[in-house]
Amino acid sequence: MGVPYAEVIGDPIAHSKSPLIHNFWLKALGVEGDYRATRVTANELDDYLDARRADPDWRGCNLTMPLKQCVVNRLDTVHRQARQIGAVNAIGRGEDGRLHGRNTDVHGVARCLDHIASSGLTAIVIGAGGAARAAAYILRTYSAAHVTVINRSVERGQELLRDFHLAGRATDETRIAAADLVINAAPLYAPFRLDALDPAAVVFDMIYDPAQGALLAEARRRGLRAVDGLTMLVHQAAEAFSVFFKRYPPAGRSEELRALLES
C-alpha cells in the first residue's frame, strides 16, 4: 500500500486551489496523505474512473468543469441530493472499489448564504451549469419568489428553472435588474453593472478566479455585501475532505488558510 491520495479533476485544472486547501489540512492534522490536481477531459473520464476504481490508494476526487454533470450516470451510487441537483462534484471510493458520488457544492452555497438569504427573496443567477444547479437547489429551499437566470443559452436557463420548480425567467441579456441576491456561477463573459441593486443586496461570486474579480470589486465599491468564491471553495472542500480522509479539517486555522490561498 502506498500513500493515500485524492485529487481534483477537470479541464482546465492547473489554476485549482484545492490542492493547497487539502494539503494544508493534511499537514495540520498530521495525517499521511496527498491531494493533487489532474487534468481529465470529458472524453477521458471513463478511462480515468476505471483506473482509479482499481487503485487501493485512491480515496476519491473532486470534479470541476466540464465533468460535474456528465459523471452522474457513471457511478455506482449517487447521493439523493446530488441526484436531485443533477451534478456531482465529489466522488468517494469504497473499500470494495465502488464509486459513490455526492454534491458538496450545495453545502458550500448554503454556508455562504446562511444568515443572508431569507424566504421569498428575489435572485439573479448567472450561468446554468453544475455550480448554478447547486445554487438553484438552495434557492428552492428558500422558496425564492422570483429567479432570473442569465445565460448565453436561454434554453438551458429555462431548463434550470423547470428542473428546480423556480418561478422566474431566463434571458441572455447582461443587465442586472433589481434583486435581493445575485449569484454568479459561471466564468463571466461580459461586464455586469450593479447600479439597479438595492443597497441591502448581496452579491455572491461562486467562481474564485482573481482574473474575473470585477463583479465583486464593483459590489464592494457600491457598498453591497460581497461573498467571494474562496469562502465557498473552503466550505465545500471541508465536506469532501471528510469523505476522502475520514477526518474533519482542524478548527481555528481558517485565517491562516485564507492567507495562504490569497498569497
N, C-alpha and C positions, 0 to 999 in steps of 0.2 A: 504493500500500500504506500502510495506517495502522499504528498501534502494535499489536504482537501482544498478545493478551489471552486469558485463561482465566477461568473463573468457577465458582462453586458454585451449584447449583440445587436447589430443593426448596420445600416449603411446610409450615410457616413457614421463613423463611430469614434474617430480619433479625438474629437472635441469633448467626449464624455467626462464628466467629473465623478461618475460613480466609483471608479477605482480609488480615487482619493478618499471618498467617504468610507467605503467598506474597509479599506486597508487601515485607515485611521482607527476605526473601531476595533478591528482585529488586534492591532498593536496595543491599544489602550486596555483591552481585556486580557492580553497575554494569551490569545487563542492562536494556535497554529493554523494557518490558512492563508489563502491568497485570493485576490479578486482582480480580474483583468478585463480589458476591452478587446473584443474580437469582431472583425468585420465579417458580417454574414449578409448576403443578399437574399432576396425572396426566393430566387432560383436555387440557392444553396441550402435552404432551410431544412429540407428533408434529410439530406446527407448529414448535415450538422447534428440534427436530433438523433439520428441513428447512431452516430459515432459517440455522442455524449451519453446516450442511454446505456451503452456498454462500458462506460468508464466509471469504475467504482470511486474514483477520487473526486468526480464532478458532483457538486451539490446542487447546482441549478444555475439559472441565469435570469437576468432582466432583459427585456426586449424594448427596443425603441423603433423609430420609423425605419423601414416600412412594414414591420413584422407583427405588430400587435393584433391586427385583425385576422391576417391570413394564417396565424398559428392555431387559432381556436379549435379547428376540427382536426388537428394533427396530434392531439394529446390524448392520454388515456382517461383522464378525468379533468373536468373544469369546474371550479367553484361556482356555485349558483349565481353569486353576484357578478362574477366575470362573464358568465354565460348571458346574463341579462344585459350587461353592458355591451357585449359583443366584442370584447377586446381583452387580451391577456398581456400583462407586462412583467409577470414573474412566473417562472417555472421551477418547481422543486422536484428532485429525483428521489424516489423512494428506494429503500434497500433492495427491493425486487426489480429495480430498473424502470418501474412505471413512472410516467411523467405527469405531474399534477399542475394545472395552470390556475392562476388567480390574478386578480387585479388589485395592486396596491396603490395605483394612481388615485383611485377613489378615496382611499384613506388620506392621501396627501391633500387632495382637494378639500375634503371635509375638515381636516385640521386647520387648513389655511382660512377657511370661511367660518370656522367656529366663532361665535360671538360677533360675527359681522353680518352674515345673511339672516334673513327672517322670512317667515311665511308670507306669501303673497307678493314677493318682490318682483320687480321687472329687471330683465337681464339681457345683455347682448353677448353672444358667443361668437368669437372669430375662429373659424375653422370647423371642420366636420369629420375629422379623423378619430383615431383611437383616444387621444387625450380629450378631445371635445366630447366624446361619448361618456367618459368618466365625469366630466363637468355636467353634462345633461342629466346623468343619473342623480347627482346631488341636487340639481335644481328641481328635479321631480320630487325629491324628499322634502324640499322646502315649499312645495306646492306653488311654484313660481306662477305669477299671474299672467305674464307675457314674456316670451323669449324671442329675440330676433337673432337669427343665425346668419352671419356674414361669411360667405364662402364663394370662391370662384365658380364652383359648380352649384348652382341653385338647387338642382335636383338632389344632390347629396345633403344639402342643408334641410330640404323638406323631409328627406328620409330620416334625418336625425330627430326632427320634431315628432314625426309619426312614431318612430320606434320607442320614444320615451313619453308619448302621450302629452306633449307640451303644447300649450296654446301659444300661437305666435306666427311668425312669418320668416321666410328665407329670402335673402337678397344677395346680389353681388356688388351692391353699392358700398362704398367705403366710408360713407358718412355715419358717424356715431351720433345717434339721437339720444334724447333724454332717457336715462335708466338708472336704477339703483346700483347695478353691478355690471361691470364689463370684464369678461374673461377672454383673454387671448390664448388660444390653444393650437396655434399654428405659426410657422415662420411668417412674419409679416411681409406681404408682397406689395404693400402700398402704405403711404403715411395715413394715419388716422387722427383726425382732430377731435379734441375732447371738450370744446367750448360749450357744447349743449348740455353737459352734465351738471347736475346739482352739486353744490359744494360738499354735500354729505355722501356723494357717490364713492364707490370703491372700484379700483382698477387692479385686477389680478392677472399677471402675466405668467402663464404656466411654463413658458419657454425661457430657459435660463441663459441663452446665448447673449453675452455682453454686446456683441456686434449689432444686436437689434433692440437695444435698450431704450430707444427713443420714446416708446409708449409710456413706460414708467417715468422717464425723465419729464415728459410733458405732464403726467399726472401730478408729480411732486411739485412741478413749477406752478401748477394751478391750486396747490394746497389740498389735493384729493388724497384719500388714503390709498397707498400703493402697496401691493403684496407681490414680492418677486418670486421667480421660479426656483431659486435656490431653496427657499423655505419649503416649497412643495417637494422638491427633489429629496431633501433630507427626511421629511416625514414619510414619503413612500418608501425610501430606502430602508428606514428602520424596520418596517414590516417585512420587507424582503430579506433583510439580514437575519431576522429570527427564523425565517423559513430555511435559509441556506445553512446557517451555523448553529441553530438551536439556542441562541443567546440573544438577549436584547442589548442594544447599544448602551454604553456606560452613561450614567447620569452625570450632570454637571460639567460636560465637556462641549456644550453647544457653541459657546463663544469662540473657543479655540478652533473648533472645526470650521466655523463660519470664516474666521480669519484665514485659515488655510485655503478655503475654496475661493476667497476673493483675492488672494495674493497672485 
